[in-house]
Amino acid sequence: MEIIRMKKSAAFLMLIPAFGFFLLSFVVPMILVSRLSFYRADYVTETFAAFSNYRIALTDPYYIKSFINSFWFVLMITPPMIFSGYKIASFLSDFPEKVQAAGRFIIYVPGLASGLIMALLWGWFLLREGLVNQFLSYFGVAAIPWLSEPWTARIAISVIMIVSSVGGQVILFAASMHSLPKELEDAAKIDGASHGQYKRHIVFPLMIPTILLTVLLQIVGTMQMWETIFVLTGEGGPEGSTASPVYEIFLTAFRFGKSGLAAAKGIILMVVIAGILLIKQRIERWSK
């Protein structure tokens, strides 16, 4: 009994640093932000405003548009990213393990680069005289103002996010495929199924929980896009068509100096993301 008590005490002592870090990095900032959301605050003064900031946030057309932007980004990014990730992982699974590992590493390399570096690099590519327009000119396509029109800017940012994130999807799908029992493929062969039929009718349906999880994670990711928008489109332009909720909160706090309103927007975004994470947990339970 004494040994068990000593082990519990040692475990408690080892948890203290992590618990202290959790308090300082999450609990305390959350309490401060929650308090600030009820004040009309700038960098100098604070005035109690009750729920006024929440009312303004929920009727702010730019904040609402940032969620609509996230919806469009999810539609533009998620299908090609999932399709590419699944197809690449499925293709690599037919090779020896060392070749698979090398292939996954090569595909994942762009994801190792900082988002800021990727955004700067693509910013040069997307200039009117940049590499992308020079390439298109060989096919007789006129120079496209990629970052000056709402939809071309959305397309450009979507392509950047796909290139940066597809490696992670390959890793995720590859891990899911490796977790499948080898007996499934053996049973399919005994039943006369070809390798392609096995992948289409057995492997792909078993990947559906992973696909749903990817969609939910992508929804959260698009809401939190920041550095790519900051580098490429300045204030989420043109016409606010590329601003994400997190970037809109950043502009509210640091561009317009309305920290109380930004705090209220942050709380609203946290509630939305918490709802999405609850759905994610339900999917994980369903997939087990």
C-alpha positions as CSV (number, residue, x, y, z in Angstrom):
1,M,0.0,0.0,0.0
2,E,2.8,2.3,0.9
3,I,4.5,1.6,-2.5
4,I,1.3,2.5,-4.3
5,R,1.0,5.8,-2.4
6,M,4.7,6.6,-3.2
7,K,4.1,5.9,-6.9
8,K,1.0,8.2,-6.9
9,S,3.0,10.9,-5.2
10,A,5.8,10.6,-7.8
11,A,3.3,10.7,-10.7
12,F,1.6,13.8,-9.2
13,L,5.0,15.5,-8.9
14,M,5.9,14.7,-12.5
15,L,2.5,16.1,-13.7
16,I,3.0,19.4,-11.9
17,P,5.2,21.1,-14.7
18,A,2.7,20.0,-17.5
19,F,-0.3,21.1,-15.4
20,G,1.4,24.5,-14.7
21,F,2.2,24.9,-18.4
22,F,-1.5,24.1,-19.3
23,L,-2.7,26.7,-16.8
24,L,-0.4,29.4,-18.1
25,S,-0.8,28.7,-21.8
26,F,-4.6,27.9,-21.9
27,V,-6.7,28.4,-18.8
28,V,-5.3,31.8,-17.7
29,P,-5.4,33.3,-21.3
30,M,-9.0,31.9,-21.8
31,I,-10.1,33.5,-18.6
32,L,-8.5,36.8,-19.6
33,V,-10.0,36.7,-23.1
34,S,-13.4,35.8,-21.8
35,R,-13.3,38.8,-19.4
36,L,-12.1,41.1,-22.2
37,S,-14.9,40.1,-24.5
38,F,-17.4,41.9,-22.2
39,Y,-15.5,45.2,-22.5
40,R,-15.2,47.8,-25.2
41,A,-11.4,47.9,-25.0
42,D,-8.5,49.4,-27.0
43,Y,-4.9,49.6,-26.1
44,V,-5.6,52.3,-23.4
45,T,-9.1,52.2,-22.0
46,E,-11.7,49.6,-21.0
47,T,-15.5,50.2,-20.8
48,F,-17.9,47.5,-19.7
49,A,-20.2,46.7,-22.6
50,A,-22.0,43.5,-21.5
51,F,-22.9,41.4,-24.6
52,S,-22.5,44.3,-27.0
53,N,-19.3,42.9,-28.5
54,Y,-21.0,39.6,-29.2
55,R,-23.9,41.4,-30.9
56,I,-21.5,43.4,-33.1
57,A,-19.5,40.3,-33.9
58,L,-22.5,38.3,-35.0
59,T,-23.7,41.1,-37.2
60,D,-20.3,42.1,-38.6
61,P,-20.5,41.4,-42.4
62,Y,-16.7,40.9,-42.7
63,Y,-16.7,38.3,-39.8
64,I,-19.6,36.5,-41.3
65,K,-17.9,36.6,-44.7
66,S,-14.8,35.0,-43.2
67,F,-16.9,31.9,-42.3
68,I,-18.3,31.9,-45.8
69,N,-14.7,32.1,-47.2
70,S,-13.9,29.1,-45.0
71,F,-16.8,27.2,-46.5
72,W,-15.5,27.9,-50.1
73,F,-12.0,27.0,-49.1
74,V,-13.2,23.6,-47.7
75,L,-15.0,22.9,-50.9
76,M,-12.0,23.9,-53.0
77,I,-9.2,22.2,-50.9
78,T,-10.7,19.1,-49.4
79,P,-11.8,17.0,-52.4
80,P,-8.6,17.3,-54.4
81,M,-6.5,16.9,-51.3
82,I,-8.3,13.7,-50.2
83,F,-8.3,12.3,-53.7
84,S,-4.6,13.0,-54.2
85,G,-3.7,11.7,-50.8
86,Y,-5.6,8.5,-51.1
87,K,-4.4,7.8,-54.7
88,I,-0.8,8.4,-53.8
89,A,-1.0,6.3,-50.6
90,S,-2.8,3.5,-52.6
91,F,-0.1,3.7,-55.3
92,L,2.8,3.6,-52.9
93,S,1.2,0.6,-51.0
94,D,2.0,-1.7,-54.0
95,F,5.8,-1.1,-53.6
96,P,8.3,-2.6,-51.1
97,E,8.4,-1.0,-47.6
98,K,11.6,1.0,-48.3
99,V,10.2,2.5,-51.5
100,Q,7.0,3.4,-49.7
101,A,8.9,5.1,-46.9
102,A,11.0,7.1,-49.4
103,G,7.9,8.0,-51.4
104,R,6.1,9.3,-48.3
105,F,9.1,11.3,-47.3
106,I,9.4,13.0,-50.7
107,I,5.7,13.8,-50.8
108,Y,5.8,15.1,-47.2
109,V,8.8,17.4,-47.8
110,P,6.8,20.5,-48.8
111,G,4.8,20.2,-45.6
112,L,8.0,20.6,-43.6
113,A,8.6,24.1,-44.9
114,S,7.2,27.0,-42.8
115,G,3.9,28.3,-44.0
116,L,5.4,31.7,-44.2
117,I,8.2,30.5,-46.5
118,M,5.7,28.7,-48.7
119,A,3.6,31.8,-49.0
120,L,6.6,34.0,-49.9
121,L,7.7,31.4,-52.5
122,W,4.3,31.2,-54.1
123,G,3.9,35.0,-54.0
124,W,6.8,35.2,-56.4
125,F,5.4,32.4,-58.6
126,L,2.0,34.2,-58.8
127,L,3.2,37.6,-59.8
128,R,2.0,38.9,-63.2
129,E,5.4,38.2,-64.6
130,G,5.9,35.1,-62.4
131,L,6.7,31.5,-63.1
132,V,3.0,30.4,-63.3
133,N,2.0,33.0,-65.8
134,Q,5.1,32.4,-67.8
135,F,4.3,28.7,-68.0
136,L,0.7,29.5,-69.0
137,S,1.9,31.8,-71.7
138,Y,3.4,28.8,-73.6
139,F,-0.2,27.7,-74.1
140,G,-1.4,31.0,-75.3
141,V,-3.1,32.0,-72.0
142,A,-2.9,35.6,-71.1
143,A,-1.4,36.7,-67.8
144,I,-3.8,36.1,-64.9
145,P,-4.0,38.6,-62.0
146,W,-4.0,35.7,-59.5
147,L,-4.2,37.8,-56.3
148,S,-6.2,40.8,-57.6
149,E,-9.5,39.0,-58.2
150,P,-11.6,37.3,-55.5
151,W,-11.9,33.9,-57.2
152,T,-8.4,33.7,-58.6
153,A,-7.1,34.6,-55.2
154,R,-9.1,31.8,-53.6
155,I,-7.9,29.3,-56.2
156,A,-4.3,30.4,-55.7
157,I,-4.5,30.0,-51.9
158,S,-6.3,26.6,-52.3
159,V,-3.6,25.3,-54.5
160,I,-0.9,26.4,-52.0
161,M,-2.8,24.7,-49.2
162,I,-3.2,21.5,-51.2
163,V,0.5,21.3,-52.1
164,S,1.5,22.0,-48.5
165,S,-1.0,19.5,-46.9
166,V,-1.2,16.6,-49.3
167,G,1.9,14.9,-47.7
168,G,0.1,14.7,-44.4
169,Q,-2.9,13.1,-46.0
170,V,-0.6,10.5,-47.7
171,I,0.8,9.7,-44.2
172,L,-2.7,9.4,-42.7
173,F,-4.1,7.2,-45.4
174,A,-0.9,5.1,-45.5
175,A,-1.2,4.5,-41.8
176,S,-4.9,3.5,-42.1
177,M,-4.1,1.1,-44.9
178,H,-1.2,-0.5,-43.0
179,S,-3.6,-1.1,-40.1
180,L,-5.9,-3.3,-42.2
181,P,-5.5,-7.0,-41.5
182,K,-3.6,-8.9,-44.2
183,E,-6.3,-11.6,-44.0
184,L,-8.7,-9.2,-45.8
185,E,-6.7,-9.2,-49.0
186,D,-6.1,-13.0,-48.8
187,A,-9.8,-13.6,-48.4
188,A,-10.5,-11.3,-51.3
189,K,-8.1,-13.2,-53.5
190,I,-9.7,-16.5,-52.5
191,D,-13.0,-15.1,-53.6
192,G,-11.6,-14.2,-57.0
193,A,-11.2,-10.4,-56.5
194,S,-8.4,-8.7,-58.4
195,H,-6.0,-6.3,-56.7
196,G,-7.9,-3.3,-58.1
197,Q,-11.3,-4.7,-57.0
198,Y,-9.9,-5.3,-53.5
199,K,-8.8,-1.7,-53.3
200,R,-12.1,-0.3,-54.7
201,H,-14.6,-2.4,-52.8
202,I,-12.8,-3.3,-49.6
203,V,-10.0,-0.8,-48.8
204,F,-11.8,2.4,-49.9
205,P,-15.0,1.8,-47.8
206,L,-12.8,1.1,-44.8
207,M,-11.1,4.5,-45.4
208,I,-14.4,6.4,-45.0
209,P,-14.0,7.2,-41.3
210,T,-10.5,8.6,-42.1
211,I,-11.9,10.6,-44.9
212,L,-14.6,12.1,-42.7
213,L,-12.0,12.9,-40.0
214,T,-9.9,14.6,-42.7
215,V,-12.9,16.8,-43.7
216,L,-13.5,17.9,-40.2
217,L,-9.8,18.7,-39.6
218,Q,-9.7,20.6,-42.8
219,I,-12.8,22.7,-41.8
220,V,-10.9,23.7,-38.6
221,G,-7.7,24.3,-40.6
222,T,-9.3,26.7,-43.0
223,M,-10.8,28.7,-40.2
224,Q,-7.3,29.1,-38.8
225,M,-5.4,30.0,-41.9
226,W,-3.2,33.0,-41.3
227,E,0.3,33.4,-42.7
228,T,-0.6,32.5,-46.3
229,I,-3.4,35.2,-46.3
230,F,-1.1,37.7,-44.6
231,V,1.7,37.4,-47.1
232,L,-0.3,37.0,-50.3
233,T,-3.4,39.2,-49.9
234,G,-2.6,41.8,-47.2
235,E,-5.9,42.4,-45.4
236,G,-7.7,39.3,-46.7
237,G,-8.5,40.9,-50.0
238,P,-9.6,41.4,-52.6
239,E,-12.9,42.5,-51.2
240,G,-12.4,40.4,-48.1
241,S,-12.7,37.2,-50.2
242,T,-9.8,35.4,-48.7
243,A,-9.9,36.3,-45.0
244,S,-10.3,33.5,-42.5
245,P,-12.0,33.9,-39.1
246,V,-8.7,33.9,-37.4
247,Y,-7.2,36.4,-39.8
248,E,-10.4,38.6,-39.4
249,I,-9.8,38.5,-35.6
250,F,-6.2,39.5,-36.1
251,L,-7.3,42.5,-38.2
252,T,-9.9,43.5,-35.6
253,A,-7.3,43.4,-32.8
254,F,-4.2,44.8,-34.4
255,R,-5.3,46.7,-37.4
256,F,-8.4,48.4,-35.9
257,G,-7.3,48.3,-32.2
258,K,-10.6,46.8,-31.0
259,S,-9.3,44.1,-28.6
260,G,-12.6,43.6,-26.8
261,L,-14.5,42.9,-30.0
262,A,-11.6,40.6,-31.2
263,A,-11.9,38.7,-27.9
264,A,-15.6,38.2,-28.5
265,K,-15.0,37.0,-32.0
266,G,-12.4,34.6,-30.7
267,I,-14.8,33.1,-28.2
268,I,-17.4,32.6,-30.9
269,L,-14.8,30.9,-33.1
270,M,-13.8,28.7,-30.2
271,V,-17.4,27.6,-29.7
272,V,-17.7,26.7,-33.4
273,I,-14.5,24.7,-33.4
274,A,-15.5,23.0,-30.2
275,G,-18.7,21.9,-31.9
276,I,-16.7,20.5,-34.8
277,L,-14.3,18.6,-32.5
278,L,-17.4,17.0,-30.7
279,I,-18.4,15.8,-34.2
280,K,-14.9,14.5,-34.7
281,Q,-15.1,12.5,-31.4
282,R,-18.3,11.0,-32.5
283,I,-16.8,9.9,-35.8
284,E,-13.8,8.4,-34.0
285,R,-16.1,6.4,-31.7
286,W,-18.1,5.2,-34.7
287,S,-15.0,4.1,-36.6
288,K,-13.8,1.8,-33.8
